[in-house]
Amino acid sequence: MFGRRDDNSLLRNGRFVKLWAGQGVSFLGDAVSLVALVILTVELSGSAQAVGGLLLARLLPMLAGPAAGVLADRLDRRAVLVGCDLFRAGLVFAVIFVESIPLLYALAFSLGAARALFNPAIRAAFPGVVGSGDLTRANGLISATFSASVALGPALGGLLVAAAGVEAAFVLNAVTYLVSAAFLARISFPPPLREDEGGFFGELAAGLGYLAGARVPLAIVAGAFLLILTVNLTTPAEVFLARDTFGAGDVGYGLLVSLWGGGMVLGSALMAALGDRVNLLLFYFVSILVSALALAATGFSPTFILALCALTIAGASNGVDNVTTDTILQKRVPEALLGRVFSVRYLTYSAGEALAYPAGGLLVDVTGPRSTYLLAGVATAAAGLLILFLISLPRRKTGAR
């Protein structure tokens, strides 16, 4: 259960409540809009490759993530966050009038660029908004809200497009960005804690240099790449596991994806309930171990019901991972460097995702869906051991932790 004192103090924090409300609205709008973007791409091209190009266009701006992290650390964060939301609202509304794939790709790329700046900026601003409250609980609430949008948003998007067309989905998403901007504009963020580090490139080098010598943050950032790579190997296998291995059809596939998202909600809610009373590093490693076992159990499952149970547990472990890693970085990294560190984390996250999907597809074609889940479980366990090794390395005498 939520501890009364911590829960009340957090929910009485008007700045956090506004941030939470704005993020919740835009999370749902994003999930609805992504479905509409994919549908629009298919309508304009009729090509699966075009869909892959759209997803790649959204992902490419993350390669410039470290540069965006410098901006997140040196500029007024309220201006950055509100500006990104207003910019995204205009872009999504413009998609309504798109009639060509190249223009759609350009808008998708621009949306990805805004996301590459917004994400590290809001993560860096988070400790200042929560203040002396419970960071773990606050991250748990935000993560649970995001996970719920992942679980419910695609279904809502499909229903909205079927009932009112793709234009309605884009209008809804544009409105959610405007609502988010309105909430964020009413929050007072602490000013950025800048130091004279030699201009833009000096600040970029300072952020990367800090991360290279910071034992735990470096392990968390490297772990983001490794775990996204290993866990997402199973994404191309999901539909084949449901339809071919267990004969559950498209309904079974939808249920499989939804229960993973539901598990993420449960894992995030668990961390919100426990708050700062737990050892975050311990829970992080437990989540990796449980995830590895759950993925392997999915490959061994004799029935679809048991596979669904295993994947729900894997999703819950993912939710715990999300909360613990965000909170560990926010507690250990100096606030003046948080934007740069989180931007590198998002870069490694995107790189792992970009490698996992084609590699997972190849594994499914060569070994089948069951073996893909088994191999992903083994690879996840190996990734956990590597992360543990990185954390156990001797500390450098730089003040980094």
C-alpha positions as CSV (number, residue, x, y, z in Angstrom):
1,M,0.0,0.0,0.0
2,F,1.1,3.6,-0.4
3,G,2.6,5.1,2.6
4,R,0.3,7.9,3.8
5,R,2.9,10.6,4.4
6,D,4.8,10.1,1.1
7,D,1.7,9.6,-1.0
8,N,0.0,12.7,0.4
9,S,3.1,14.9,0.1
10,L,3.6,13.8,-3.5
11,L,0.0,14.3,-4.6
12,R,-0.1,17.7,-2.8
13,N,2.8,18.8,-5.0
14,G,0.9,20.8,-7.6
15,R,3.9,20.9,-9.9
16,F,4.2,17.1,-10.0
17,V,0.4,16.7,-10.5
18,K,0.5,19.1,-13.5
19,L,3.5,17.3,-15.0
20,W,1.8,13.9,-14.4
21,A,-1.5,15.0,-16.0
22,G,0.2,16.6,-19.0
23,Q,2.3,13.5,-19.6
24,G,-0.6,11.2,-19.2
25,V,-2.6,13.0,-21.8
26,S,0.2,13.2,-24.4
27,F,1.2,9.5,-23.8
28,L,-2.3,8.5,-24.8
29,G,-2.3,10.8,-27.8
30,D,1.1,9.4,-29.0
31,A,-0.1,5.8,-28.8
32,V,-3.2,6.7,-30.8
33,S,-1.3,8.7,-33.4
34,L,1.3,6.0,-34.0
35,V,-1.5,3.6,-35.1
36,A,-2.9,6.3,-37.4
37,L,0.6,7.1,-38.8
38,V,1.1,3.4,-39.7
39,I,-2.4,3.2,-41.3
40,L,-1.8,6.4,-43.3
41,T,1.5,5.1,-44.6
42,V,-0.2,1.9,-45.8
43,E,-3.0,3.9,-47.4
44,L,-0.5,6.1,-49.3
45,S,2.0,3.4,-50.3
46,G,0.5,-0.1,-49.8
47,S,4.0,-1.2,-48.8
48,A,5.3,-2.8,-45.6
49,Q,8.7,-1.4,-46.5
50,A,7.2,2.1,-46.3
51,V,6.0,1.4,-42.8
52,G,9.6,0.3,-41.9
53,G,10.8,3.6,-43.4
54,L,8.4,5.6,-41.3
55,L,9.5,3.9,-38.1
56,L,13.2,4.5,-39.1
57,A,12.5,8.2,-39.8
58,R,11.1,8.6,-36.3
59,L,14.1,6.8,-34.8
60,L,17.0,8.6,-36.7
61,P,16.9,11.8,-34.8
62,M,17.9,9.9,-31.6
63,L,21.4,9.6,-33.1
64,A,21.8,13.3,-32.3
65,G,20.6,12.7,-28.8
66,P,23.8,13.8,-26.9
67,A,23.6,17.2,-28.7
68,A,20.0,17.5,-27.6
69,G,21.1,16.6,-24.1
70,V,23.4,19.7,-24.0
71,L,20.4,21.9,-24.9
72,A,18.3,20.2,-22.3
73,D,21.0,21.1,-19.7
74,R,21.8,24.7,-20.8
75,L,18.3,26.1,-21.8
76,D,15.3,27.0,-19.7
77,R,13.5,23.7,-19.3
78,R,10.0,25.1,-19.2
79,A,10.7,26.9,-22.5
80,V,12.2,23.7,-24.0
81,L,9.3,21.5,-22.9
82,V,6.5,23.8,-23.9
83,G,8.2,24.7,-27.2
84,C,8.6,21.0,-28.1
85,D,4.9,20.3,-27.3
86,L,3.7,23.3,-29.4
87,F,6.0,22.3,-32.2
88,R,4.7,18.7,-32.1
89,A,1.1,19.8,-32.1
90,G,1.7,21.8,-35.3
91,L,3.5,18.8,-36.9
92,V,0.8,16.3,-36.1
93,F,-1.9,18.7,-37.3
94,A,0.0,19.1,-40.6
95,V,0.0,15.3,-41.1
96,I,-3.7,15.6,-41.9
97,F,-2.9,17.3,-45.2
98,V,0.0,15.0,-46.3
99,E,-0.5,13.2,-49.5
100,S,3.0,11.8,-50.2
101,I,5.3,9.4,-48.5
102,P,8.4,11.7,-48.6
103,L,6.5,14.5,-46.8
104,L,5.2,12.1,-44.3
105,Y,8.7,10.9,-43.6
106,A,9.9,14.5,-43.2
107,L,7.2,15.2,-40.6
108,A,7.9,11.9,-38.8
109,F,11.6,12.8,-38.7
110,S,10.7,16.2,-37.2
111,L,8.5,14.6,-34.6
112,G,11.4,12.3,-33.7
113,A,13.7,15.3,-33.4
114,A,11.3,17.1,-31.0
115,R,11.0,13.9,-28.9
116,A,14.9,13.6,-28.8
117,L,15.0,17.0,-27.1
118,F,11.8,16.6,-25.0
119,N,12.6,13.3,-23.3
120,P,15.9,14.1,-21.7
121,A,14.7,17.6,-20.8
122,I,11.7,16.3,-18.8
123,R,13.7,13.5,-17.2
124,A,16.4,16.0,-16.1
125,A,13.7,18.4,-14.8
126,F,12.0,15.7,-12.8
127,P,14.0,15.8,-9.5
128,G,13.5,19.6,-9.3
129,V,9.8,19.1,-9.7
130,V,9.4,16.3,-7.2
131,G,11.7,18.1,-4.8
132,S,12.2,16.4,-1.5
133,G,9.4,13.9,-2.3
134,D,9.6,10.3,-3.2
135,L,11.4,10.0,-6.6
136,T,10.8,6.3,-6.9
137,R,7.0,6.7,-6.3
138,A,6.8,9.6,-8.7
139,N,8.6,7.7,-11.5
140,G,6.4,4.7,-10.8
141,L,3.3,6.8,-11.3
142,I,4.6,8.3,-14.6
143,S,5.8,4.9,-15.8
144,A,2.5,3.2,-14.9
145,T,0.6,5.9,-16.8
146,F,2.9,5.4,-19.9
147,S,2.5,1.6,-19.7
148,A,-1.3,2.0,-19.6
149,S,-1.2,4.2,-22.7
150,V,0.9,1.5,-24.5
151,A,-1.7,-1.1,-23.5
152,L,-4.8,0.8,-24.3
153,G,-3.7,3.4,-26.9
154,P,-3.3,1.2,-30.0
155,A,-6.8,-0.3,-29.5
156,L,-8.3,3.2,-29.0
157,G,-6.4,4.4,-32.1
158,G,-7.8,1.5,-34.2
159,L,-11.3,2.2,-33.0
160,L,-11.0,5.9,-33.6
161,V,-9.6,5.5,-37.1
162,A,-12.3,3.0,-38.0
163,A,-15.1,5.3,-36.7
164,A,-13.8,8.7,-37.8
165,G,-10.7,8.3,-40.0
166,V,-7.0,8.9,-39.5
167,E,-7.6,12.7,-39.4
168,A,-9.5,12.4,-36.1
169,A,-6.6,10.6,-34.5
170,F,-4.1,13.3,-35.6
171,V,-6.4,16.0,-34.3
172,L,-6.7,14.2,-31.0
173,N,-2.9,13.9,-30.7
174,A,-2.4,17.6,-31.6
175,V,-4.9,18.5,-28.8
176,T,-3.1,16.3,-26.3
177,Y,0.2,18.2,-27.0
178,L,-1.6,21.5,-26.5
179,V,-3.0,20.3,-23.2
180,S,0.4,19.0,-22.1
181,A,2.0,22.4,-23.1
182,A,-0.7,24.2,-21.0
183,F,0.1,22.1,-17.9
184,L,3.9,22.5,-18.4
185,A,3.6,26.2,-18.9
186,R,2.2,26.5,-15.4
187,I,5.1,24.7,-13.7
188,S,8.0,26.6,-12.3
189,F,11.2,24.6,-13.0
190,P,14.5,25.3,-11.3
191,P,16.9,27.2,-13.5
192,P,19.6,25.0,-15.2
193,L,22.7,24.6,-13.1
194,R,25.2,25.5,-15.8
195,E,29.0,25.6,-15.4
196,D,31.5,27.2,-17.8
197,E,32.6,24.1,-19.7
198,G,33.9,25.7,-22.9
199,G,30.8,26.2,-25.0
200,F,28.5,23.7,-26.7
201,F,31.2,21.2,-27.6
202,G,32.9,21.6,-24.2
203,E,29.6,20.8,-22.5
204,L,29.0,17.8,-24.7
205,A,32.5,16.5,-23.9
206,A,32.0,17.2,-20.2
207,G,28.8,15.1,-20.2
208,L,30.4,12.2,-22.1
209,G,33.5,12.4,-19.9
210,Y,31.4,12.3,-16.7
211,L,29.5,9.3,-18.0
212,A,32.7,7.4,-19.0
213,G,33.9,7.7,-15.4
214,A,30.7,7.1,-13.5
215,R,30.5,3.5,-12.7
216,V,26.8,3.0,-11.9
217,P,25.3,5.5,-14.4
218,L,27.5,4.0,-17.2
219,A,26.3,0.5,-16.3
220,I,22.7,1.7,-16.4
221,V,23.1,3.4,-19.8
222,A,25.0,0.4,-21.3
223,G,22.3,-1.9,-19.7
224,A,19.6,0.1,-21.6
225,F,21.2,-0.9,-24.9
226,L,21.8,-4.6,-23.9
227,L,18.4,-5.2,-22.4
228,I,16.4,-3.5,-25.2
229,L,18.4,-5.6,-27.7
230,T,17.9,-8.9,-25.9
231,V,14.3,-8.5,-24.8
232,N,13.1,-7.0,-28.1
233,L,14.5,-9.9,-30.1
234,T,11.1,-11.5,-29.3
235,T,9.0,-8.7,-30.9
236,P,9.0,-10.2,-34.4
237,A,8.2,-13.6,-32.8
238,E,5.1,-12.5,-31.0
239,V,2.6,-12.9,-33.9
240,F,4.1,-16.3,-34.9
241,L,4.0,-17.6,-31.4
242,A,0.3,-16.7,-31.0
243,R,-0.9,-17.7,-34.5
244,D,1.4,-20.6,-35.5
245,T,2.7,-22.2,-32.3
246,F,-0.4,-22.0,-30.3
247,G,-3.1,-21.5,-33.0
248,A,-4.6,-18.6,-31.1
249,G,-5.0,-16.4,-34.2
250,D,-5.1,-12.6,-34.3
251,V,-7.1,-12.4,-31.1
252,G,-4.4,-14.3,-29.3
253,Y,-1.7,-12.0,-30.7
254,G,-3.6,-9.0,-29.5
255,L,-4.0,-10.5,-26.1
256,L,-0.3,-11.4,-25.9
257,V,0.7,-7.8,-26.6
258,S,-1.9,-6.3,-24.3
259,L,-0.9,-8.5,-21.4
260,W,2.7,-7.5,-21.8
261,G,1.5,-3.9,-21.5
262,G,-0.7,-4.8,-18.5
263,G,2.3,-6.4,-16.9
264,M,4.3,-3.2,-17.3
265,V,1.5,-1.3,-15.5
266,L,1.7,-3.8,-12.6
267,G,5.5,-3.6,-12.3
268,S,5.4,0.2,-12.4
269,A,2.6,0.3,-9.8
270,L,4.6,-2.0,-7.6
271,M,7.5,0.4,-7.5
272,A,5.1,3.3,-6.9
273,A,3.7,1.4,-3.9
274,L,7.1,0.6,-2.5
275,G,8.6,4.0,-3.1
276,D,12.1,4.9,-1.8
277,R,12.0,2.2,0.8
278,V,13.7,-0.4,-1.4
279,N,17.2,-1.0,-2.7
280,L,16.9,0.2,-6.3
281,L,19.9,-1.6,-7.6
282,L,18.7,-4.9,-6.1
283,F,15.3,-4.5,-7.6
284,Y,16.9,-3.7,-11.0
285,F,18.9,-6.9,-11.0
286,V,15.9,-8.9,-9.8
287,S,13.9,-7.5,-12.7
288,I,16.6,-8.6,-15.2
289,L,16.7,-12.2,-13.7
290,V,12.9,-12.5,-13.6
291,S,12.7,-11.2,-17.2
292,A,15.2,-13.7,-18.4
293,L,13.4,-16.6,-16.7
294,A,10.0,-15.4,-18.0
295,L,11.2,-15.2,-21.6
296,A,12.7,-18.7,-21.4
297,A,9.5,-20.0,-19.8
298,T,7.5,-18.6,-22.7
299,G,9.6,-20.7,-25.1
300,F,9.0,-23.8,-23.0
301,S,5.3,-23.2,-22.3
302,P,3.1,-26.2,-23.3
303,T,-0.1,-24.0,-23.4
304,F,-1.0,-20.6,-24.6
305,I,-2.3,-19.7,-21.1
306,L,1.0,-20.4,-19.5
307,A,2.8,-18.4,-22.2
308,L,0.5,-15.5,-21.5
309,C,1.3,-15.7,-17.7
310,A,5.0,-15.8,-18.4
311,L,4.8,-12.8,-20.7
312,T,2.8,-10.8,-18.2
313,I,5.5,-11.4,-15.7
314,A,8.1,-10.3,-18.2
315,G,6.1,-7.1,-18.8
316,A,6.0,-6.5,-15.1
317,S,9.8,-6.9,-14.9
318,N,10.1,-4.4,-17.7
319,G,8.0,-1.9,-15.6
320,V,10.2,-2.4,-12.6
321,D,13.3,-1.9,-14.8
322,N,11.9,1.4,-16.2
323,V,11.3,2.9,-12.8
324,T,14.5,1.7,-11.1
325,T,16.8,2.9,-13.9
326,D,15.2,6.4,-14.2
327,T,15.3,6.8,-10.4
328,I,18.9,5.6,-10.1
329,L,20.1,8.1,-12.7
330,Q,18.1,11.0,-11.2
331,K,19.6,10.3,-7.8
332,R,23.2,9.6,-8.7
333,V,23.9,12.0,-11.6
334,P,24.5,15.7,-10.8
335,E,21.5,17.7,-11.9
336,A,23.6,19.9,-14.2
337,L,24.4,16.8,-16.3
338,L,21.1,14.9,-16.2
339,G,20.0,16.0,-19.7
340,R,23.2,14.8,-21.3
341,V,23.2,11.5,-19.5
342,F,19.5,10.8,-20.2
343,S,20.1,11.7,-23.9
344,V,22.8,9.1,-24.2
345,R,20.5,6.6,-22.5
346,Y,17.8,7.3,-25.1
347,L,20.4,6.9,-27.8
348,T,21.5,3.5,-26.6
349,Y,17.8,2.5,-26.1
350,S,17.1,3.4,-29.8
351,A,20.2,1.7,-31.0
352,G,19.2,-1.5,-29.2
353,E,15.7,-1.3,-30.6
354,A,17.0,-0.7,-34.2
355,L,19.2,-3.8,-34.0
356,A,16.7,-6.1,-32.2
357,Y,14.0,-6.1,-34.7
358,P,15.9,-7.3,-37.8
359,A,18.0,-9.7,-35.6
360,G,14.8,-11.1,-34.0
361,G,13.2,-11.5,-37.4
362,L,16.2,-13.5,-38.6
363,L,16.1,-15.7,-35.5
364,V,12.4,-16.5,-36.0
365,D,13.0,-17.4,-39.6
366,V,16.0,-19.6,-38.7
367,T,15.0,-21.2,-35.4
368,G,11.3,-20.6,-34.9
369,P,9.4,-18.5,-32.3
370,R,9.9,-20.9,-29.3
371,S,13.7,-20.9,-29.8
372,T,13.7,-17.2,-30.2
373,Y,12.2,-16.7,-26.8
374,L,14.6,-19.2,-25.3
375,L,17.6,-17.5,-26.8
376,A,16.3,-14.1,-25.7
377,G,16.0,-15.4,-22.2
378,V,19.6,-16.6,-22.2
379,A,20.9,-13.4,-23.8
380,T,19.0,-11.3,-21.2
381,A,20.6,-13.3,-18.4
382,A,24.0,-12.8,-20.0
383,A,23.3,-9.0,-20.3
384,G,22.5,-8.9,-16.6
385,L,25.9,-10.5,-15.8
386,L,27.7,-8.0,-18.0
387,I,25.9,-5.1,-16.3
388,L,26.8,-6.5,-12.9
389,F,30.4,-6.7,-14.0
390,L,30.4,-3.0,-15.1
391,I,29.0,-2.0,-11.7
392,S,31.6,-4.0,-9.8
393,L,34.5,-2.3,-11.6
394,P,36.7,-0.2,-9.2
395,R,35.7,3.4,-8.8
396,R,37.7,6.1,-10.5
397,K,38.8,9.0,-8.3
398,T,36.5,11.6,-10.0
399,G,33.6,11.8,-7.6
400,A,31.5,9.7,-9.9
401,R,29.4,7.0,-8.4
